[in-house]
Amino acid sequence: MDKRYINGILIVFLMAIWGSVIYKYFVKKTMVLPDDNAYGNVNPTVHHTIAKDTFTLVLNDRDPFRASRRSMRVNKPLQSKKVATAAKRNKPIKSLVWPRIEYYGFVKSTQNQTKMALIKVNGRLHRKREKETVDELRILKAYGDSITVSFNEDEKTIKRK
């Protein structure tokens, strides 16, 4: 076939496609639709109601981001230890009263290798570095979420506020 005939056929197809598009969007929309009564006897006063499905949402008040380390550990059964001597049984229990401690976080500088912890001991705010003491309370190690302190040779880990 000649190139001239192929171009003519393609132009006819192009005009047919565009003609159907124009007819669909411009001519077909202006046609008059039949009445609503043609579909049957519809009573406009009857209203259909749909019952709503309601429910209550019960939320868990536990904060997953503040879970303690104890709750993450698996509970191991306790092993009973027998005391061999009577001297250990009669040893008086030393009652140790810890001061009230609140940990607010730490600051690490580029010049100094140790971290500066922000702690409140008995209502007074202190900025102390690791290995320093505050009212007989020694800061052993400061972490992002906790601090390890010792008081009268007894160690304790304090969570961040």
WONORZI-V358519 format. One record per residue. RES is the residue in one letter. PHI is phi in radians with two decimals (* if undefined). PSI is psi in whole degrees, -180 to 180 (none if undefined). OMEGA is omega in whole degrees, -180 to 180 (NA if undefined). Layout:
# WONORZI-V358519
res=RES phi=PHI psi=PSI omega=OMEGA
res=RES phi=PHI psi=PSI omega=OMEGA
This chain:
# WONORZI-V358519
res=M phi=* psi=154 omega=-179
res=D phi=-1.45 psi=151 omega=-180
res=K phi=-1.09 psi=-30 omega=-179
res=R phi=-1.17 psi=-39 omega=180
res=Y phi=-1.23 psi=-39 omega=179
res=I phi=-1.09 psi=-43 omega=178
res=N phi=-1.10 psi=-37 omega=178
res=G phi=-1.13 psi=-44 omega=179
res=I phi=-1.12 psi=-43 omega=179
res=L phi=-1.12 psi=-37 omega=177
res=I phi=-1.15 psi=-38 omega=178
res=V phi=-1.14 psi=-44 omega=177
res=F phi=-1.10 psi=-40 omega=179
res=L phi=-1.08 psi=-44 omega=180
res=M phi=-1.18 psi=-35 omega=179
res=A phi=-1.16 psi=-43 omega=180
res=I phi=-1.12 psi=-49 omega=180
res=W phi=-1.15 psi=-33 omega=177
res=G phi=-1.13 psi=-41 omega=179
res=S phi=-1.20 psi=-35 omega=178
res=V phi=-1.16 psi=-46 omega=180
res=I phi=-1.11 psi=-42 omega=179
res=Y phi=-1.08 psi=-43 omega=-177
res=K phi=-1.12 psi=-42 omega=-174
res=Y phi=-1.59 psi=-27 omega=-176
res=F phi=-1.89 psi=-45 omega=-175
res=V phi=-1.43 psi=-43 omega=-176
res=K phi=-1.17 psi=-29 omega=180
res=K phi=-1.26 psi=-26 omega=-178
res=T phi=-1.46 psi=-4 omega=179
res=M phi=-1.21 psi=148 omega=-179
res=V phi=-1.46 psi=130 omega=177
res=L phi=-1.49 psi=150 omega=179
res=P phi=-1.19 psi=165 omega=-179
res=D phi=-1.11 psi=157 omega=175
res=D phi=-1.20 psi=-28 omega=-180
res=N phi=-1.21 psi=-16 omega=-179
res=A phi=-1.22 psi=-19 omega=-179
res=Y phi=-1.54 psi=-1 omega=178
res=G phi=2.30 psi=175 omega=-179
res=N phi=-1.43 psi=104 omega=-179
res=V phi=-1.89 psi=126 omega=180
res=N phi=-1.59 psi=113 omega=-176
res=P phi=-1.32 psi=-10 omega=-178
res=T phi=-1.49 psi=-15 omega=-179
res=V phi=-1.46 psi=124 omega=179
res=H phi=-1.96 psi=133 omega=178
res=H phi=-1.65 psi=130 omega=179
res=T phi=-1.89 psi=146 omega=179
res=I phi=-2.02 psi=125 omega=180
res=A phi=-1.28 psi=133 omega=-180
res=K phi=-1.43 psi=142 omega=177
res=D phi=-1.58 psi=114 omega=-178
res=T phi=-1.96 psi=152 omega=178
res=F phi=-2.68 psi=164 omega=177
res=T phi=-1.97 psi=142 omega=-179
res=L phi=-1.76 psi=118 omega=-180
res=V phi=-1.69 psi=119 omega=-177
res=L phi=-1.73 psi=147 omega=175
res=N phi=-1.55 psi=124 omega=-176
res=D phi=-1.41 psi=-3 omega=-178
res=R phi=-1.33 psi=133 omega=179
res=D phi=-1.60 psi=115 omega=-176
res=P phi=-1.24 psi=-18 omega=-178
res=F phi=-1.52 psi=-10 omega=180
res=R phi=-1.98 psi=28 omega=-180
res=A phi=-1.17 psi=138 omega=-179
res=S phi=-1.40 psi=163 omega=180
res=R phi=-1.27 psi=-27 omega=179
res=R phi=-1.15 psi=-38 omega=-178
res=S phi=-1.27 psi=-18 omega=-179
res=M phi=-1.48 psi=-23 omega=-180
res=R phi=-1.36 psi=150 omega=176
res=V phi=-1.46 psi=132 omega=180
res=N phi=-1.24 psi=124 omega=178
res=K phi=-1.74 psi=147 omega=178
res=P phi=-1.16 psi=141 omega=-179
res=L phi=-1.31 psi=138 omega=177
res=Q phi=-1.76 psi=131 omega=-179
res=S phi=-1.42 psi=135 omega=178
res=K phi=-1.95 psi=129 omega=180
res=K phi=-1.57 psi=134 omega=179
res=V phi=-1.47 psi=128 omega=-174
res=A phi=-1.40 psi=-38 omega=-175
res=T phi=-1.96 psi=155 omega=179
res=A phi=-1.31 psi=-20 omega=-180
res=A phi=-1.16 psi=-36 omega=179
res=K phi=-1.22 psi=-34 omega=179
res=R phi=-1.20 psi=-38 omega=-176
res=N phi=-1.52 psi=5 omega=-180
res=K phi=-1.18 psi=128 omega=-178
res=P phi=-1.18 psi=140 omega=179
res=I phi=-1.43 psi=125 omega=-178
res=K phi=-1.50 psi=118 omega=180
res=S phi=-1.54 psi=121 omega=-176
res=L phi=-1.92 psi=122 omega=180
res=V phi=-1.77 psi=111 omega=180
res=W phi=-1.38 psi=146 omega=172
res=P phi=-1.25 psi=162 omega=179
res=R phi=-1.34 psi=121 omega=-174
res=I phi=-2.15 psi=133 omega=174
res=E phi=-2.26 psi=132 omega=-178
res=Y phi=-1.89 psi=129 omega=-176
res=Y phi=-1.93 psi=-8 omega=178
res=G phi=2.32 psi=-172 omega=-179
res=F phi=-2.42 psi=164 omega=177
res=V phi=-2.23 psi=130 omega=178
res=K phi=-2.05 psi=124 omega=-179
res=S phi=-1.71 psi=165 omega=179
res=T phi=-1.41 psi=-24 omega=-179
res=Q phi=-1.42 psi=-35 omega=-175
res=N phi=-1.93 psi=139 omega=-178
res=Q phi=-1.39 psi=-27 omega=-178
res=T phi=-1.48 psi=154 omega=-179
res=K phi=-1.59 psi=143 omega=177
res=M phi=-1.72 psi=119 omega=-177
res=A phi=-1.67 psi=143 omega=174
res=L phi=-1.82 psi=109 omega=-178
res=I phi=-2.27 psi=153 omega=176
res=K phi=-2.05 psi=117 omega=-179
res=V phi=-1.98 psi=119 omega=-179
res=N phi=0.91 psi=41 omega=175
res=G phi=1.51 psi=1 omega=180
res=R phi=-1.97 psi=130 omega=-178
res=L phi=-1.46 psi=132 omega=-180
res=H phi=-2.27 psi=147 omega=172
res=R phi=-2.02 psi=106 omega=-177
res=K phi=-2.27 psi=148 omega=177
res=R phi=-1.50 psi=168 omega=176
res=E phi=-1.07 psi=146 omega=-179
res=K phi=1.28 psi=9 omega=175
res=E phi=-1.73 psi=161 omega=-178
res=T phi=-2.02 psi=148 omega=176
res=V phi=-2.37 psi=112 omega=179
res=D phi=0.87 psi=56 omega=-179
res=E phi=1.12 psi=14 omega=179
res=L phi=-1.92 psi=118 omega=-176
res=R phi=-1.81 psi=130 omega=178
res=I phi=-1.50 psi=115 omega=-178
res=L phi=-1.53 psi=-52 omega=-177
res=K phi=-2.61 psi=137 omega=179
res=A phi=-1.96 psi=130 omega=177
res=Y phi=-2.06 psi=177 omega=179
res=G phi=-1.21 psi=-34 omega=-176
res=D phi=-1.95 psi=-8 omega=-178
res=S phi=-2.72 psi=172 omega=178
res=I phi=-2.44 psi=141 omega=178
res=T phi=-1.85 psi=124 omega=-178
res=V phi=-2.23 psi=158 omega=175
res=S phi=-2.22 psi=141 omega=-180
res=F phi=-2.40 psi=115 omega=-177
res=N phi=0.93 psi=50 omega=178
res=E phi=1.08 psi=25 omega=176
res=D phi=-2.12 psi=127 omega=-176
res=E phi=-1.71 psi=149 omega=180
res=K phi=-2.61 psi=149 omega=177
res=T phi=-1.91 psi=126 omega=-178
res=I phi=-1.90 psi=130 omega=178
res=K phi=-1.36 psi=155 omega=179
res=R phi=-1.30 psi=142 omega=-180
res=K phi=-1.31 psi=none omega=NA
